[in-house]
Amino acid sequence: MYVSLPYKIVEMNTKSERIEFRITELDKELFSRAQELSGFSSLAAFITQTMKETSDQIIADNQRVLASSRDQELFFKTLFEQDLEPNEALVSAAKRYRKLNR
């Protein structure tokens, strides 16, 4: 079975994987309360959806940081690794600046 979303096609797989972990009684009460308030039919559905959303956000944030790092590296590489001479307008502006700030 396939579900068409606005931006991609997602194949609906049967659930075959399992995650088991222990939590405190207070955490379970908190999760159960949030599940009830959010309208999920089960605690498993609530936790799965919440984990998916959080995971997507973490991955998206990480990709933005990586892209930002690549952009910074490219910018500074372009700026500092090229042996360019200043053009005439820049030389003239520097002379005017020095003259005005004596």
Residue frames as a rotation matrix with the C-alpha (Angstrom) as fourth column:
MET 1
0.583 0.812 0.000 0.00
0.812 -0.583 0.000 0.00
0.000 0.000 -1.000 0.00
TYR 2
-0.586 -0.756 0.292 1.26
0.764 -0.636 -0.112 3.49
0.270 0.157 0.950 -0.88
VAL 3
0.469 0.655 -0.592 0.26
0.764 -0.637 -0.100 6.86
-0.443 -0.406 -0.799 0.54
SER 4
-0.058 -0.453 0.890 0.83
0.806 -0.548 -0.226 9.99
0.590 0.704 0.397 -1.50
LEU 5
0.221 0.023 -0.975 1.95
0.747 -0.647 0.154 13.01
-0.627 -0.762 -0.161 0.50
PRO 6
0.918 0.219 -0.329 2.38
-0.003 -0.829 -0.560 16.50
-0.396 0.515 -0.760 -0.95
TYR 7
0.457 -0.825 -0.332 6.13
-0.867 -0.497 0.044 16.08
-0.201 0.268 -0.942 -1.37
LYS 8
-0.649 -0.720 -0.247 6.89
-0.757 0.644 0.109 12.37
0.081 0.258 -0.963 -1.66
ILE 9
0.421 0.698 -0.579 5.47
-0.563 0.702 0.437 8.88
0.711 0.142 0.689 -2.02
VAL 10
-0.410 -0.507 0.758 5.80
-0.911 0.267 -0.314 6.73
-0.043 -0.819 -0.572 1.08
GLU 11
-0.219 0.285 -0.933 5.51
-0.239 0.911 0.335 2.96
0.946 0.296 -0.131 1.05
MET 12
0.332 0.422 0.843 3.56
-0.926 -0.026 0.377 1.69
0.181 -0.906 0.383 4.04
ASN 13
-0.445 -0.590 -0.674 5.64
-0.382 0.806 -0.453 -1.14
0.810 0.056 -0.584 5.50
THR 14
0.696 0.573 -0.434 4.50
0.127 0.496 0.859 -3.66
0.707 -0.653 0.272 8.03
LYS 15
0.401 -0.526 0.750 6.04
-0.874 -0.464 0.142 -3.12
0.273 -0.712 -0.646 11.43
SER 16
0.730 -0.194 -0.656 8.64
0.136 0.981 -0.139 -5.78
0.670 0.012 0.742 12.09
GLU 17
-0.381 -0.924 0.028 11.22
0.234 -0.126 -0.964 -4.05
0.894 -0.361 0.264 14.29
ARG 18
0.708 0.580 -0.402 10.99
0.490 0.006 0.872 -3.68
0.508 -0.814 -0.280 18.05
ILE 19
-0.356 -0.752 0.555 12.54
-0.130 -0.549 -0.826 -1.28
0.925 -0.366 0.098 20.54
GLU 20
0.600 0.506 -0.620 12.46
0.542 0.313 0.780 -2.03
0.589 -0.804 -0.086 24.23
PHE 21
-0.551 -0.754 0.357 13.56
0.131 -0.501 -0.856 0.25
0.824 -0.424 0.375 27.05
ARG 22
-0.047 0.470 -0.881 12.72
0.979 0.196 0.053 0.91
0.198 -0.861 -0.470 30.66
ILE 23
-0.356 0.013 0.934 11.35
0.013 -1.000 0.019 4.18
0.934 0.019 0.356 31.98
THR 24
-0.999 0.028 -0.039 10.35
0.037 -0.072 -0.997 5.48
-0.030 -0.997 0.071 35.37
GLU 25
-0.316 0.945 -0.081 6.77
0.925 0.288 -0.248 5.36
-0.211 -0.154 -0.965 36.58
LEU 26
0.043 0.297 -0.954 6.64
0.209 -0.936 -0.283 9.17
-0.977 -0.188 -0.102 36.46
ASP 27
-0.768 -0.361 -0.529 7.83
-0.429 -0.324 0.843 9.21
-0.476 0.874 0.095 32.85
LYS 28
-0.855 0.492 0.165 5.19
0.498 0.690 0.525 6.66
0.144 0.531 -0.835 31.88
GLU 29
-0.010 0.870 -0.492 2.49
0.826 -0.271 -0.495 8.74
-0.564 -0.412 -0.716 33.57
LEU 30
-0.209 -0.164 -0.964 3.75
-0.210 -0.955 0.208 11.85
-0.955 0.246 0.165 31.76
PHE 31
-0.956 -0.201 -0.212 3.81
-0.249 0.183 0.951 10.09
-0.152 0.963 -0.225 28.38
SER 32
-0.617 0.783 0.077 0.38
0.787 0.614 0.063 8.56
0.002 0.100 -0.995 28.95
ARG 33
0.061 0.620 -0.782 -1.11
0.510 -0.693 -0.510 11.93
-0.858 -0.368 -0.359 29.86
ALA 34
-0.447 -0.314 -0.838 0.39
-0.488 -0.699 0.523 13.55
-0.750 0.642 0.159 26.78
GLN 35
-0.989 0.108 0.100 -0.88
0.146 0.650 0.745 10.66
0.015 0.752 -0.659 24.64
GLU 36
-0.254 0.957 -0.140 -4.41
0.907 0.185 -0.379 11.11
-0.337 -0.224 -0.915 25.98
LEU 37
0.114 0.279 -0.954 -4.34
0.148 -0.954 -0.261 14.89
-0.982 -0.112 -0.150 25.43
SER 38
-0.591 -0.440 -0.675 -3.00
-0.559 -0.380 0.737 14.57
-0.581 0.814 -0.022 21.90
GLY 39
0.347 0.908 -0.235 -5.64
-0.832 0.182 -0.524 12.06
-0.433 0.378 0.819 20.84
PHE 40
-0.479 -0.537 -0.694 -3.40
-0.770 0.636 0.039 9.12
0.421 0.553 -0.719 19.95
SER 41
0.525 0.792 -0.311 -5.09
-0.586 0.601 0.544 5.77
0.618 -0.103 0.780 20.28
SER 42
0.835 -0.296 -0.464 -2.14
0.490 0.783 0.383 4.13
0.250 -0.547 0.799 22.01
LEU 43
0.715 -0.661 -0.230 0.99
-0.180 -0.491 0.852 5.02
-0.676 -0.568 -0.470 23.91
ALA 44
-0.069 -0.753 0.654 3.07
0.612 0.486 0.623 3.21
-0.787 0.444 0.428 21.27
ALA 45
0.321 0.259 0.911 1.55
0.920 -0.313 -0.235 5.34
0.224 0.914 -0.339 18.49
PHE 46
0.999 0.055 0.004 2.20
0.051 -0.949 0.312 8.53
0.021 -0.311 -0.950 20.48
ILE 47
0.425 -0.905 -0.004 5.81
-0.069 -0.037 0.997 7.64
-0.902 -0.424 -0.078 21.26
THR 48
-0.054 -0.431 0.901 6.50
0.859 0.441 0.262 6.51
-0.510 0.787 0.347 17.68
GLN 49
0.581 0.348 0.736 5.08
0.724 -0.634 -0.272 9.70
0.372 0.691 -0.620 16.16
THR 50
0.969 -0.234 -0.085 6.86
-0.144 -0.804 0.577 11.93
-0.203 -0.546 -0.813 18.69
MET 51
0.200 -0.944 0.264 10.17
0.203 0.303 0.931 10.15
-0.959 -0.132 0.252 18.08
LYS 52
0.104 -0.108 0.989 9.74
0.985 0.146 -0.088 10.47
-0.134 0.983 0.121 14.29
GLU 53
0.849 0.294 0.440 9.04
0.378 -0.918 -0.117 14.21
0.370 0.265 -0.890 14.52
THR 54
0.795 -0.602 -0.067 11.96
-0.274 -0.456 0.847 14.81
-0.541 -0.655 -0.528 16.89
SER 55
0.081 -0.783 0.616 14.29
0.530 0.558 0.639 12.69
-0.844 0.275 0.460 14.75
ASP 56
0.378 0.133 0.916 13.29
0.907 -0.251 -0.338 14.57
0.185 0.959 -0.216 11.59
GLN 57
0.983 0.029 0.181 13.95
-0.005 -0.983 0.184 17.89
0.184 -0.182 -0.966 13.35
ILE 58
0.527 -0.846 0.086 17.37
-0.094 0.042 0.995 16.80
-0.845 -0.532 -0.058 14.65
ILE 59
-0.012 -0.516 0.856 18.40
0.836 0.464 0.292 15.60
-0.548 0.720 0.426 11.19
ALA 60
0.605 0.297 0.739 17.14
0.698 -0.645 -0.312 18.79
0.384 0.705 -0.597 9.52
ASP 61
0.958 -0.283 -0.049 18.97
-0.204 -0.792 0.576 20.98
-0.202 -0.541 -0.816 12.06
ASN 62
0.255 -0.912 0.321 22.16
0.189 0.373 0.908 18.98
-0.948 -0.171 0.268 11.54
GLN 63
0.117 -0.169 0.979 21.92
0.980 0.182 -0.085 19.30
-0.164 0.969 0.187 7.77
ARG 64
0.903 0.208 0.377 21.50
0.273 -0.953 -0.128 23.09
0.333 0.219 -0.917 8.08
VAL 65
0.717 -0.696 -0.040 24.62
-0.285 -0.345 0.894 23.27
-0.636 -0.630 -0.445 10.24
LEU 66
0.028 -0.722 0.691 26.58
0.581 0.575 0.577 21.16
-0.814 0.385 0.435 7.77
ALA 67
0.404 0.176 0.898 25.43
0.886 -0.320 -0.335 23.30
0.228 0.931 -0.286 4.85
SER 68
0.996 -0.024 0.089 26.27
-0.049 -0.956 0.290 26.42
0.078 -0.293 -0.953 6.81
SER 69
0.435 -0.892 0.120 29.74
-0.032 0.118 0.992 25.07
-0.900 -0.435 0.022 7.59
ARG 70
0.001 -0.399 0.917 30.33
0.907 0.386 0.167 24.24
-0.421 0.832 0.362 3.93
ASP 71
0.712 0.333 0.619 29.16
0.589 -0.763 -0.267 27.72
0.383 0.555 -0.739 2.93
GLN 72
0.902 -0.419 -0.099 31.49
-0.240 -0.681 0.692 29.33
-0.358 -0.601 -0.715 5.47
GLU 73
0.153 -0.890 0.430 34.43
0.335 0.456 0.825 27.23
-0.930 0.017 0.368 4.30
LEU 74
0.143 -0.029 0.989 33.76
0.989 0.035 -0.142 28.11
-0.030 0.999 0.033 0.66
PHE 75
0.929 0.258 0.263 33.38
0.268 -0.963 0.000 31.81
0.254 0.071 -0.965 1.48
PHE 76
0.725 -0.686 -0.060 36.64
-0.334 -0.426 0.841 32.07
-0.602 -0.590 -0.538 3.43
LYS 77
0.059 -0.692 0.719 38.52
0.618 0.591 0.518 29.89
-0.784 0.414 0.463 0.97
THR 78
0.405 0.178 0.897 37.42
0.880 -0.343 -0.329 32.17
0.249 0.922 -0.296 -1.85
LEU 79
0.987 0.060 0.146 38.21
0.018 -0.961 0.276 35.27
0.157 -0.269 -0.950 0.17
PHE 80
0.653 -0.741 0.157 41.66
-0.523 -0.292 0.800 34.35
-0.547 -0.605 -0.579 1.51
GLU 81
0.198 -0.627 0.753 43.16
0.326 0.767 0.553 31.75
-0.924 0.137 0.356 -0.77
GLN 82
0.627 0.003 0.779 43.07
0.772 -0.136 -0.621 33.81
0.104 0.991 -0.087 -3.93
ASP 83
-0.270 -0.821 -0.503 46.03
0.733 -0.514 0.445 36.07
-0.624 -0.248 0.741 -4.55
LEU 84
0.380 0.526 0.761 44.12
0.887 -0.441 -0.138 39.04
0.263 0.727 -0.634 -5.95
GLU 85
-0.811 -0.583 -0.046 45.41
0.582 -0.798 -0.157 42.56
0.055 -0.154 0.987 -6.30
PRO 86
-0.105 0.799 -0.593 43.05
0.499 -0.473 -0.726 45.38
-0.860 -0.372 -0.349 -5.29
ASN 87
0.121 0.203 0.972 41.42
0.979 -0.184 -0.084 47.12
0.162 0.962 -0.221 -8.21
GLU 88
-0.629 -0.454 0.630 41.81
0.472 -0.868 -0.155 50.83
0.618 0.200 0.761 -8.96
ALA 89
0.196 0.805 0.560 38.59
-0.163 -0.537 0.828 51.83
0.967 -0.253 0.026 -7.19
LEU 90
0.813 0.077 -0.577 39.64
0.496 0.425 0.757 50.07
0.304 -0.902 0.307 -3.98
VAL 91
-0.222 -0.962 -0.159 43.10
0.965 -0.193 -0.177 51.64
0.140 -0.193 0.971 -4.02
SER 92
-0.517 0.098 0.850 41.55
0.157 -0.965 0.208 55.08
0.841 0.241 0.484 -4.57
ALA 93
0.582 0.803 0.125 39.04
-0.049 -0.120 0.992 54.53
0.811 -0.584 -0.031 -1.73
ALA 94
0.528 -0.470 -0.707 41.84
0.841 0.400 0.363 53.47
0.113 -0.787 0.607 0.64
LYS 95
-0.571 -0.762 0.303 43.84
0.730 -0.641 -0.236 56.61
0.375 0.086 0.923 -0.21
ARG 96
-0.154 0.606 0.780 40.79
-0.145 -0.795 0.589 58.83
0.977 -0.022 0.210 0.43
TYR 97
0.780 0.458 -0.426 40.17
0.291 0.338 0.895 57.05
0.554 -0.822 0.131 3.74
ARG 98
0.071 -0.847 -0.527 43.77
0.996 0.092 -0.014 57.54
0.060 -0.524 0.850 4.90
LYS 99
-0.640 -0.310 0.703 43.66
0.415 -0.909 -0.023 61.19
0.646 0.277 0.711 3.85
LEU 100
0.161 0.834 0.527 40.42
-0.220 -0.490 0.843 61.84
0.962 -0.252 0.105 5.80
ASN 101
0.932 0.252 -0.262 41.57
0.147 0.398 0.906 60.00
0.332 -0.882 0.334 8.94
ARG 102
-0.038 -0.999 0.031 44.97
0.460 -0.045 -0.887 61.60
0.887 -0.020 0.461 9.49
